[in-house]
Amino acid sequence: MKARYGLEGRIVVLTGAAGGIGRALAAAFAEQGATLVLVDRDAAALDRETLALQATSPVHAMPCDLSSDADVARLAANIGSTVGRVDVLVNNAGVEYPTPLADESASAMTRWAALLDNNVVSMARLTRALLPLLSTGASVINQSSIWGHTGVADFSAYSASKHAVIGLTRSLAFELAPRGVRVNAVCPGWIRTAAAMRSLETMAGQRGIDTATMERGIVAGQAVPRMLEPIDIAGVFLFLACADSAALTGQSIVASHGEVMH
């Protein structure tokens, strides 16, 4: 029997809902009886995800480009008129790609800045827009990474963005506490998603090895030598969303099978 977290009827806004981790989180919150507002810029994929979950829980699909002030303002207005409040905001949307500093292409720094806008600025933009809707006792959960606690060659923008998410989380924990809102971050390790596997393939190529060898090396460095699946970290989000985690704010919870111990 699945653990119950007391989330029945809670309004959960989840970004990046059509991706690997987002889909797993949407399914986990739906199983808890939450009302879901699923956000993604891929409208077609979002519709498919919504159809898959409608039999389990109330679900609202709201496509949005989180890099656009106007789009985010429309999203906030739509959430306000449709469900009226936000009890849990999961800032999960983000991108991951290499940004080697030696890249001499004309677009190199544009790509670097765009990654930070996708992973950090958009997170702040949406949280700011939803401030009037956050209920007393609301929980904001930001997606960071173990690379927010360490570094890796050729992924400086991604690592910088995930460090910044932790800094944003800690600052907003103080700023939103007077409103009765908690803010925490989750820092997953390697999870078998399309984006992570592309990064793994890139890193393997840099080392002149195949991806299977690269993966074996990664899991060998974990206390539990197994690649995480998206569903494996869902319980961390459910716990941070529920009242039992009321003592936690400003924290960055590492979920990495022991690859990073913080």
N, C-alpha and C positions, 0 to 999 in steps of 0.2 A: 504494500500500500504506500502511495506517495505521501511524503510529509506535507502537512498543511501549514501555511504561513500566515493565515488570517488576511489574505489579500482579496477575498471575495468582494466584488463590487468596487474595488479600488480602480481608479482611472490611471492607466499606465500609458505614457507616451514613449515610444521606442523608435529611435532613428536607426537608419541602416538596416531596416527590418527585412529587406529582401536578400541580404547577404547570409553567409554561412552561420556566423555567430548570431546575427539578428534573427534568423529563422528559428534557431534553437531557443533563444530567449523568448520569442513570441509564443512558441508552443508551450514553454514552461509556465509563463504567466497565464496563458489561456487555461491550462490545466488547473491553475489555482482559482479560477473563476473571476479573474480580473477583466475589466473592460479595457480593450486595447485600442489605442490610436497608433497605427503603424505608419511610419514616415520613411520614404525613400525617394530618390530622384528617378528611379526606374519604375515608371507607372505600371507597365505591363507585369513585371515581376511582382510588384506590390499587390496587384489584383489577384494574381495566382495564389499568393500567400494568404490573402484575406479569405478567398474561397475555401482554402484548405482548413481554416480555423473557425469559420462561422458556425459550424455545428457544435463547437466546444464552448465558445464564449462570445459576447458582443465584440465585434471588430469593426473599426472604421479605418479605411485606407485614405491617406492624405499625401499624395505626391508633393514633393517640395525640393527645390534647389536651396540647400542651406547656406550657400555662399552668397545668396541674394537677399539684401535687406527687405526688398518688396515682397519676395516670395515668403520669407519668414514671417513678416507682418500679416500676410494673408493667412498663413498657416495658424498663427496664434488666434486670429479672429475666428477662423473656422473651428478650432478646438473649443474656443469659448462659447460659440453658438451651438455646437453639437453636444458636448459633454459637460461644459460649464466649469470644470476645474481640472487640476492636475495633482494627483497624489504621489505619483512616481514618475520621474523623468529619467530615462536611460539614454544618455548621449553616447550612442554606440557607433554612429557613422564615422567613417574615416577611410583613408587610402594609404597604400603602402607601395613604395617603389624605390629603387636605388637612386642616390644622388651623389655619385663620386665627385669629390672636390676637384679632381683633375679633368673633369668633363669640360672641354673648351667650346662646346656648341653655344650658339647665340641664345638658346632658350634655357640654358642650364640653371641660371638663378631664378628665372621665371618659374620653372618647375619646382625649385627649392621653396620659393615663397608660396606657391600654390598648395604645396603639401601642408605647410603650416596653417594656411587659411582653412583648408579642408578639415584638419585634425584638431585645431585649437580655436581659431577665431570663430568658426561656424558654431562650435560648442558654446562659446560665450554669447554669440548672437542669439541663439535659440533660447538659452536659459534666461537671458535678459528679456526677450519678448514674452516669455511665459511667466515672468515674475508676478503679474497681477492674478494669475490663475493658480499659483502654487498654494495648496491648502496648508493650514497649520499642521505640522507633523509630517509634511511632505519629505520625500527622499529623492535627492538628485544623485545619480550614479554615473560617473564618467569613465569611459573606456580608455585606459592607458595601456601599458605593456611592461614586460620585464625590461625592455629596452628603454623604459623611462627610469630605470635604476642602474643601467649600465650603458655601454656603447658598443658599436660594431662598425667596422670599416665599410665605407661606401653607402651607408644608410644614415648619414649625419642629419638630414632633414627629418626623417622619420623618428630617429632617436630624440632629436631636439624637441619635436612636437610632443612626444610622450612624456619627456621630462616637464615640458610646459603644462601638460594636462594635470600633472601632480601639483605643480605650483598653483595653477588655477583652482584646483580642488581645495587646497589648504586655505587659500585666500577667501574663496567663497564660503567656506565653512564658517569663518568668522563673520563675514559680511551678511550672510543669510540667517545666522543663528537667532538674531532678534525677531525674525519672522517665524521662528519655529521650524525652520527648514534645515535638514542635515545634508551634507555634501561629502561623498566618498568616491574613491576611484578603485577600479579593479585592474590589476596588472597581470594579464594572462601570459603564460609562456607560449611555446610553440603549439599551435592548434592546427589541426588538419583542415585548413580552409584553402580556397583557390589562391587568395592573395599570399598567404604564408608559404604555400608550396611553390609559387613563382619566385619568392625571395630565396627559398631553399635552393631552387634550381640555379638562380643567379650566383649564389654563394658557392655552390658546388662547382660551377663553371670556372669561377675565379681560382679555385683551388686545384682544378684539373682532375676532379673526381666525379663519379656519377652520383645521382641524387640519392640512391639507396644507401651508398656509403656515407654520404653527408648526413642522412637521417639517423643512421646507426650511431654516428659520432655525437649527434645532438642528444639522443635519448640516453646514451651511455653517461652523459654528464648530469643526468637527473637522478634524484634519489629513487624515484619510481621510473624505471626505464621503459616508458611507453608514451607514444605521442598522444597528446590530448585530443579529444574530439569536442566539437562545439558544445554538446550537451553536458560535458563534464564540468563546465564552469557555471552552468545555469543556477545551481543552488547558491552560489556566492551572491549572485544578483538578487535572488529571492530573499535571502537572509537580510541583505542590506536594505531591501525595500520594506521589510516588515517591522512591526513595533518591537520585536525582540532585540533588534540591533540599535535601539534608541540611544545607547551610550556611545555609539560610534559616529564620529564626524571628523572630517579632515584627514581620514586615513587612506592609505593606498594598500589594498589587500592583494598580495602576490599569490597567484594560482598557477604554479608552473611545474608541478610534480617534483618540486625541490631543486629545480635548475638554479633558481635564484632564491636565497633565503634571506628575508629582510625583516 
